[in-house]
Amino acid sequence: MNLLPYVFVLLAAMLWGTVGTTQTFLTEGISSFGVAGVRSAIGGGLLLVIVLAMRKINFRTWSWKWTILAALTIALFQSLFFTSVRYTGVAVGTVITIGSAPVFAGLIEWFFWKVHPTRVWGMATGLAITGCVLLFVNRGEAVIDPFGIVLALCAGFMFALYTNISKQLMKKEETLPAVAMTFTICALFLLPFAARDGLSWIYEGNNLWAMLFMAIAATSLAYLLFLGGLQKISSSAAVTLSLAEPLTAAMLGVFLVGEYLSATSWIGVGLLLSGIIVLTIGARKVAS
């Protein structure tokens, strides 16, 4: 069995994990919708220019249904997640959103595509989710807001749904044009909300460079890697591997920002790593 698709998804998750640290270079007070909208517009727009120049898109035969659904779900994911964080705080919002996504992904695969979850996936997901909870349990004040929790669960469901929809899209289209079209349309959904607070902040201080990194590395490149890996592995496995995102964010916080992790959080790091190893090595053994 080829481990490269798993590596691609892990690299994508690691790139997503840089977003939190990169956002510390942005001017305070910028709307989350502004960041998400501009990030999607630059990331998707850049790739769209490339694929149009390469003549990789045939608009007449394009899989519009799956593309619009993918764009809508990823736009809703970002909107729901950012809003949930305002009610519950970063720690609780992140744990519930990212922790619930693998479970939703497995259920969606099971009910819609009749793909039964494997024991390896169940064990790996259990380890990774437990690790994610322990990683964030002592970070910041826990705010248990019922409405915020519902939003976070909806965000987790949307990311799982996006992954499953993208799996169907990848059966019909190539990776590069699929990412370009999805995030260009996603930007069209988000920019009206982003524009309400204005977009002049992009040119202030280090904002432009930070946004370019998030758009090109953490969006364009990251989703190219994610969908490239998704072609060869199940949606549920890909979403479980995406739990490397909070792991990367935590490690960057420790080594670059100087944040402190408690002993409990370090145990969470170990469990997250164990879940990722179990999924990649265990899936390889099952396939062979």
TORKOL-4160 file (C-alpha; in steps of 0.2 Angstrom, whole numbers, padded with zeros to 4 digits, m for minus):
288
<pt num="1" X="0000" Y="0000" Z="0000"/>
<pt num="2" X="0006" Y="0017" Z="m0005"/>
<pt num="3" X="0009" Y="0029" Z="0011"/>
<pt num="4" X="0011" Y="0044" Z="0000"/>
<pt num="5" X="m0008" Y="0049" Z="0001"/>
<pt num="6" X="m0007" Y="0049" Z="0020"/>
<pt num="7" X="0008" Y="0060" Z="0019"/>
<pt num="8" X="0000" Y="0072" Z="0008"/>
<pt num="9" X="m0015" Y="0074" Z="0020"/>
<pt num="10" X="m0003" Y="0075" Z="0035"/>
<pt num="11" X="0007" Y="0089" Z="0026"/>
<pt num="12" X="m0010" Y="0098" Z="0022"/>
<pt num="13" X="m0015" Y="0097" Z="0040"/>
<pt num="14" X="0002" Y="0104" Z="0046"/>
<pt num="15" X="0000" Y="0118" Z="0034"/>
<pt num="16" X="m0017" Y="0122" Z="0041"/>
<pt num="17" X="m0009" Y="0122" Z="0058"/>
<pt num="18" X="0001" Y="0137" Z="0054"/>
<pt num="19" X="m0014" Y="0148" Z="0052"/>
<pt num="20" X="m0016" Y="0152" Z="0071"/>
<pt num="21" X="0002" Y="0157" Z="0072"/>
<pt num="22" X="0002" Y="0167" Z="0056"/>
<pt num="23" X="m0014" Y="0176" Z="0062"/>
<pt num="24" X="m0004" Y="0183" Z="0077"/>
<pt num="25" X="0005" Y="0194" Z="0064"/>
<pt num="26" X="m0011" Y="0202" Z="0058"/>
<pt num="27" X="m0018" Y="0219" Z="0065"/>
<pt num="28" X="m0030" Y="0216" Z="0080"/>
<pt num="29" X="m0048" Y="0218" Z="0077"/>
<pt num="30" X="m0049" Y="0211" Z="0060"/>
<pt num="31" X="m0065" Y="0201" Z="0056"/>
<pt num="32" X="m0064" Y="0182" Z="0055"/>
<pt num="33" X="m0075" Y="0183" Z="0040"/>
<pt num="34" X="m0063" Y="0195" Z="0032"/>
<pt num="35" X="m0048" Y="0184" Z="0035"/>
<pt num="36" X="m0058" Y="0169" Z="0028"/>
<pt num="37" X="m0065" Y="0178" Z="0013"/>
<pt num="38" X="m0048" Y="0186" Z="0008"/>
<pt num="39" X="m0039" Y="0170" Z="0011"/>
<pt num="40" X="m0051" Y="0160" Z="m0001"/>
<pt num="41" X="m0051" Y="0174" Z="m0014"/>
<pt num="42" X="m0032" Y="0175" Z="m0015"/>
<pt num="43" X="m0029" Y="0156" Z="m0014"/>
<pt num="44" X="m0043" Y="0151" Z="m0026"/>
<pt num="45" X="m0041" Y="0166" Z="m0038"/>
<pt num="46" X="m0022" Y="0162" Z="m0040"/>
<pt num="47" X="m0025" Y="0144" Z="m0044"/>
<pt num="48" X="m0040" Y="0149" Z="m0056"/>
<pt num="49" X="m0028" Y="0160" Z="m0066"/>
<pt num="50" X="m0016" Y="0146" Z="m0067"/>
<pt num="51" X="m0029" Y="0133" Z="m0073"/>
<pt num="52" X="m0037" Y="0145" Z="m0085"/>
<pt num="53" X="m0020" Y="0148" Z="m0093"/>
<pt num="54" X="m0017" Y="0130" Z="m0094"/>
<pt num="55" X="m0034" Y="0127" Z="m0101"/>
<pt num="56" X="m0038" Y="0114" Z="m0088"/>
<pt num="57" X="m0056" Y="0119" Z="m0086"/>
<pt num="58" X="m0071" Y="0115" Z="m0098"/>
<pt num="59" X="m0085" Y="0125" Z="m0091"/>
<pt num="60" X="m0098" Y="0116" Z="m0101"/>
<pt num="61" X="m0094" Y="0099" Z="m0094"/>
<pt num="62" X="m0088" Y="0104" Z="m0077"/>
<pt num="63" X="m0095" Y="0096" Z="m0062"/>
<pt num="64" X="m0105" Y="0111" Z="m0056"/>
<pt num="65" X="m0116" Y="0102" Z="m0043"/>
<pt num="66" X="m0101" Y="0094" Z="m0033"/>
<pt num="67" X="m0091" Y="0110" Z="m0034"/>
<pt num="68" X="m0104" Y="0122" Z="m0028"/>
<pt num="69" X="m0109" Y="0110" Z="m0014"/>
<pt num="70" X="m0090" Y="0108" Z="m0009"/>
<pt num="71" X="m0088" Y="0127" Z="m0010"/>
<pt num="72" X="m0104" Y="0130" Z="0001"/>
<pt num="73" X="m0099" Y="0117" Z="0014"/>
<pt num="74" X="m0081" Y="0124" Z="0016"/>
<pt num="75" X="m0088" Y="0142" Z="0017"/>
<pt num="76" X="m0101" Y="0136" Z="0030"/>
<pt num="77" X="m0087" Y="0127" Z="0040"/>
<pt num="78" X="m0077" Y="0142" Z="0041"/>
<pt num="79" X="m0091" Y="0154" Z="0046"/>
<pt num="80" X="m0098" Y="0141" Z="0059"/>
<pt num="81" X="m0081" Y="0138" Z="0067"/>
<pt num="82" X="m0077" Y="0156" Z="0069"/>
<pt num="83" X="m0094" Y="0161" Z="0076"/>
<pt num="84" X="m0093" Y="0146" Z="0088"/>
<pt num="85" X="m0076" Y="0152" Z="0095"/>
<pt num="86" X="m0084" Y="0169" Z="0099"/>
<pt num="87" X="m0097" Y="0160" Z="0110"/>
<pt num="88" X="m0086" Y="0145" Z="0118"/>
<pt num="89" X="m0068" Y="0151" Z="0116"/>
<pt num="90" X="m0054" Y="0144" Z="0106"/>
<pt num="91" X="m0051" Y="0129" Z="0116"/>
<pt num="92" X="m0069" Y="0122" Z="0117"/>
<pt num="93" X="m0073" Y="0127" Z="0100"/>
<pt num="94" X="m0058" Y="0119" Z="0092"/>
<pt num="95" X="m0060" Y="0103" Z="0102"/>
<pt num="96" X="m0079" Y="0101" Z="0098"/>
<pt num="97" X="m0077" Y="0105" Z="0079"/>
<pt num="98" X="m0061" Y="0095" Z="0075"/>
<pt num="99" X="m0065" Y="0081" Z="0087"/>
<pt num="100" X="m0083" Y="0079" Z="0080"/>
<pt num="101" X="m0077" Y="0080" Z="0062"/>
<pt num="102" X="m0070" Y="0062" Z="0061"/>
<pt num="103" X="m0085" Y="0054" Z="0069"/>
<pt num="104" X="m0097" Y="0063" Z="0057"/>
<pt num="105" X="m0086" Y="0058" Z="0042"/>
<pt num="106" X="m0087" Y="0040" Z="0046"/>
<pt num="107" X="m0106" Y="0041" Z="0048"/>
<pt num="108" X="m0108" Y="0050" Z="0032"/>
<pt num="109" X="m0097" Y="0037" Z="0023"/>
<pt num="110" X="m0107" Y="0023" Z="0031"/>
<pt num="111" X="m0125" Y="0030" Z="0028"/>
<pt num="112" X="m0122" Y="0038" Z="0010"/>
<pt num="113" X="m0108" Y="0028" Z="0002"/>
<pt num="114" X="m0110" Y="0011" Z="0012"/>
<pt num="115" X="m0092" Y="0011" Z="0017"/>
<pt num="116" X="m0091" Y="0003" Z="0034"/>
<pt num="117" X="m0078" Y="0010" Z="0046"/>
<pt num="118" X="m0064" Y="m0001" Z="0050"/>
<pt num="119" X="m0057" Y="m0006" Z="0067"/>
<pt num="120" X="m0041" Y="0002" Z="0063"/>
<pt num="121" X="m0050" Y="0019" Z="0059"/>
<pt num="122" X="m0060" Y="0017" Z="0075"/>
<pt num="123" X="m0045" Y="0014" Z="0086"/>
<pt num="124" X="m0035" Y="0028" Z="0078"/>
<pt num="125" X="m0049" Y="0041" Z="0079"/>
<pt num="126" X="m0053" Y="0037" Z="0097"/>
<pt num="127" X="m0034" Y="0040" Z="0101"/>
<pt num="128" X="m0033" Y="0056" Z="0091"/>
<pt num="129" X="m0049" Y="0063" Z="0098"/>
<pt num="130" X="m0044" Y="0059" Z="0116"/>
<pt num="131" X="m0027" Y="0067" Z="0113"/>
<pt num="132" X="m0036" Y="0083" Z="0105"/>
<pt num="133" X="m0046" Y="0085" Z="0121"/>
<pt num="134" X="m0031" Y="0083" Z="0133"/>
<pt num="135" X="m0021" Y="0095" Z="0122"/>
<pt num="136" X="m0034" Y="0109" Z="0124"/>
<pt num="137" X="m0041" Y="0105" Z="0141"/>
<pt num="138" X="m0030" Y="0117" Z="0151"/>
<pt num="139" X="m0028" Y="0130" Z="0137"/>
<pt num="140" X="m0039" Y="0146" Z="0141"/>
<pt num="141" X="m0055" Y="0147" Z="0150"/>
<pt num="142" X="m0068" Y="0134" Z="0146"/>
<pt num="143" X="m0084" Y="0143" Z="0141"/>
<pt num="144" X="m0099" Y="0130" Z="0140"/>
<pt num="145" X="m0111" Y="0140" Z="0129"/>
<pt num="146" X="m0125" Y="0128" Z="0122"/>
<pt num="147" X="m0127" Y="0139" Z="0107"/>
<pt num="148" X="m0108" Y="0139" Z="0104"/>
<pt num="149" X="m0107" Y="0120" Z="0106"/>
<pt num="150" X="m0121" Y="0118" Z="0093"/>
<pt num="151" X="m0112" Y="0129" Z="0081"/>
<pt num="152" X="m0095" Y="0120" Z="0084"/>
<pt num="153" X="m0104" Y="0103" Z="0080"/>
<pt num="154" X="m0112" Y="0110" Z="0064"/>
<pt num="155" X="m0094" Y="0116" Z="0059"/>
<pt num="156" X="m0087" Y="0098" Z="0062"/>
<pt num="157" X="m0102" Y="0091" Z="0052"/>
<pt num="158" X="m0098" Y="0103" Z="0038"/>
<pt num="159" X="m0080" Y="0099" Z="0037"/>
<pt num="160" X="m0084" Y="0081" Z="0036"/>
<pt num="161" X="m0097" Y="0084" Z="0023"/>
<pt num="162" X="m0085" Y="0095" Z="0013"/>
<pt num="163" X="m0072" Y="0080" Z="0013"/>
<pt num="164" X="m0085" Y="0068" Z="0007"/>
<pt num="165" X="m0092" Y="0079" Z="m0007"/>
<pt num="166" X="m0074" Y="0083" Z="m0012"/>
<pt num="167" X="m0071" Y="0064" Z="m0013"/>
<pt num="168" X="m0085" Y="0063" Z="m0026"/>
<pt num="169" X="m0079" Y="0079" Z="m0035"/>
<pt num="170" X="m0061" Y="0071" Z="m0037"/>
<pt num="171" X="m0069" Y="0056" Z="m0046"/>
<pt num="172" X="m0074" Y="0068" Z="m0060"/>
<pt num="173" X="m0061" Y="0082" Z="m0060"/>
<pt num="174" X="m0042" Y="0084" Z="m0058"/>
<pt num="175" X="m0035" Y="0091" Z="m0042"/>
<pt num="176" X="m0029" Y="0108" Z="m0047"/>
<pt num="177" X="m0044" Y="0114" Z="m0056"/>
<pt num="178" X="m0055" Y="0107" Z="m0042"/>
<pt num="179" X="m0047" Y="0117" Z="m0029"/>
<pt num="180" X="m0046" Y="0133" Z="m0039"/>
<pt num="181" X="m0065" Y="0132" Z="m0043"/>
<pt num="182" X="m0070" Y="0127" Z="m0026"/>
<pt num="183" X="m0061" Y="0141" Z="m0017"/>
<pt num="184" X="m0065" Y="0154" Z="m0030"/>
<pt num="185" X="m0084" Y="0150" Z="m0027"/>
<pt num="186" X="m0081" Y="0149" Z="m0008"/>
<pt num="187" X="m0074" Y="0167" Z="m0009"/>
<pt num="188" X="m0090" Y="0173" Z="m0018"/>
<pt num="189" X="m0100" Y="0166" Z="m0004"/>
<pt num="190" X="m0089" Y="0174" Z="0010"/>
<pt num="191" X="m0083" Y="0191" Z="0003"/>
<pt num="192" X="m0100" Y="0200" Z="0005"/>
<pt num="193" X="m0099" Y="0196" Z="0024"/>
<pt num="194" X="m0080" Y="0201" Z="0024"/>
<pt num="195" X="m0083" Y="0217" Z="0014"/>
<pt num="196" X="m0095" Y="0224" Z="0028"/>
<pt num="197" X="m0081" Y="0229" Z="0039"/>
<pt num="198" X="m0070" Y="0235" Z="0024"/>
<pt num="199" X="m0055" Y="0227" Z="0016"/>
<pt num="200" X="m0042" Y="0242" Z="0018"/>
<pt num="201" X="m0034" Y="0232" Z="0032"/>
<pt num="202" X="m0025" Y="0221" Z="0020"/>
<pt num="203" X="m0012" Y="0234" Z="0016"/>
<pt num="204" X="m0009" Y="0239" Z="0034"/>
<pt num="205" X="0008" Y="0233" Z="0043"/>
<pt num="206" X="0012" Y="0214" Z="0040"/>
<pt num="207" X="m0006" Y="0210" Z="0035"/>
<pt num="208" X="m0003" Y="0207" Z="0016"/>
<pt num="209" X="0012" Y="0196" Z="0019"/>
<pt num="210" X="0002" Y="0186" Z="0032"/>
<pt num="211" X="m0013" Y="0184" Z="0021"/>
<pt num="212" X="m0002" Y="0179" Z="0006"/>
<pt num="213" X="0006" Y="0165" Z="0016"/>
<pt num="214" X="m0011" Y="0159" Z="0023"/>
<pt num="215" X="m0019" Y="0160" Z="0005"/>
<pt num="216" X="m0005" Y="0152" Z="m0005"/>
<pt num="217" X="0003" Y="0139" Z="0008"/>
<pt num="218" X="m0012" Y="0136" Z="0020"/>
<pt num="219" X="m0025" Y="0136" Z="0007"/>
<pt num="220" X="m0019" Y="0133" Z="m0011"/>
<pt num="221" X="m0005" Y="0121" Z="m0007"/>
<pt num="222" X="m0013" Y="0113" Z="0008"/>
<pt num="223" X="m0030" Y="0109" Z="m0001"/>
<pt num="224" X="m0020" Y="0103" Z="m0016"/>
<pt num="225" X="m0011" Y="0091" Z="m0005"/>
<pt num="226" X="m0027" Y="0086" Z="0005"/>
<pt num="227" X="m0037" Y="0082" Z="m0011"/>
<pt num="228" X="m0023" Y="0074" Z="m0019"/>
<pt num="229" X="m0022" Y="0062" Z="m0004"/>
<pt num="230" X="m0041" Y="0061" Z="m0003"/>
<pt num="231" X="m0041" Y="0052" Z="m0020"/>
<pt num="232" X="m0033" Y="0037" Z="m0013"/>
<pt num="233" X="m0039" Y="0035" Z="0005"/>
<pt num="234" X="m0056" Y="0036" Z="0013"/>
<pt num="235" X="m0064" Y="0052" Z="0018"/>
<pt num="236" X="m0065" Y="0046" Z="0036"/>
<pt num="237" X="m0047" Y="0042" Z="0037"/>
<pt num="238" X="m0042" Y="0059" Z="0029"/>
<pt num="239" X="m0053" Y="0069" Z="0042"/>
<pt num="240" X="m0044" Y="0059" Z="0056"/>
<pt num="241" X="m0027" Y="0063" Z="0049"/>
<pt num="242" X="m0032" Y="0081" Z="0049"/>
<pt num="243" X="m0031" Y="0081" Z="0068"/>
<pt num="244" X="m0013" Y="0084" Z="0065"/>
<pt num="245" X="m0018" Y="0103" Z="0063"/>
<pt num="246" X="m0021" Y="0106" Z="0081"/>
<pt num="247" X="m0005" Y="0096" Z="0085"/>
<pt num="248" X="0005" Y="0107" Z="0073"/>
<pt num="249" X="m0003" Y="0123" Z="0080"/>
<pt num="250" X="0002" Y="0118" Z="0098"/>
<pt num="251" X="0020" Y="0114" Z="0093"/>
<pt num="252" X="0022" Y="0130" Z="0084"/>
<pt num="253" X="0015" Y="0139" Z="0099"/>
<pt num="254" X="0028" Y="0131" Z="0111"/>
<pt num="255" X="0043" Y="0133" Z="0100"/>
<pt num="256" X="0039" Y="0149" Z="0091"/>
<pt num="257" X="0028" Y="0159" Z="0102"/>
<pt num="258" X="0034" Y="0153" Z="0119"/>
<pt num="259" X="0017" Y="0145" Z="0125"/>
<pt num="260" X="0017" Y="0133" Z="0139"/>
<pt num="261" X="0010" Y="0115" Z="0138"/>
<pt num="262" X="0005" Y="0106" Z="0154"/>
<pt num="263" X="0009" Y="0088" Z="0157"/>
<pt num="264" X="m0009" Y="0084" Z="0152"/>
<pt num="265" X="m0007" Y="0093" Z="0136"/>
<pt num="266" X="0009" Y="0083" Z="0132"/>
<pt num="267" X="0000" Y="0067" Z="0135"/>
<pt num="268" X="m0013" Y="0073" Z="0122"/>
<pt num="269" X="0001" Y="0076" Z="0110"/>
<pt num="270" X="0007" Y="0058" Z="0112"/>
<pt num="271" X="m0011" Y="0051" Z="0110"/>
<pt num="272" X="m0013" Y="0062" Z="0094"/>
<pt num="273" X="0003" Y="0056" Z="0087"/>
<pt num="274" X="m0002" Y="0038" Z="0092"/>
<pt num="275" X="m0018" Y="0039" Z="0083"/>
<pt num="276" X="m0010" Y="0046" Z="0067"/>
<pt num="277" X="0003" Y="0031" Z="0068"/>
<pt num="278" X="m0010" Y="0018" Z="0071"/>
<pt num="279" X="m0021" Y="0025" Z="0056"/>
<pt num="280" X="m0006" Y="0025" Z="0043"/>
<pt num="281" X="0003" Y="0009" Z="0048"/>
<pt num="282" X="m0013" Y="0000" Z="0053"/>
<pt num="283" X="m0021" Y="0004" Z="0036"/>
<pt num="284" X="m0006" Y="m0001" Z="0027"/>
<pt num="285" X="m0006" Y="m0018" Z="0036"/>
<pt num="286" X="m0024" Y="m0021" Z="0032"/>
<pt num="287" X="m0022" Y="m0017" Z="0014"/>
<pt num="288" X="m0007" Y="m0029" Z="0012"/>
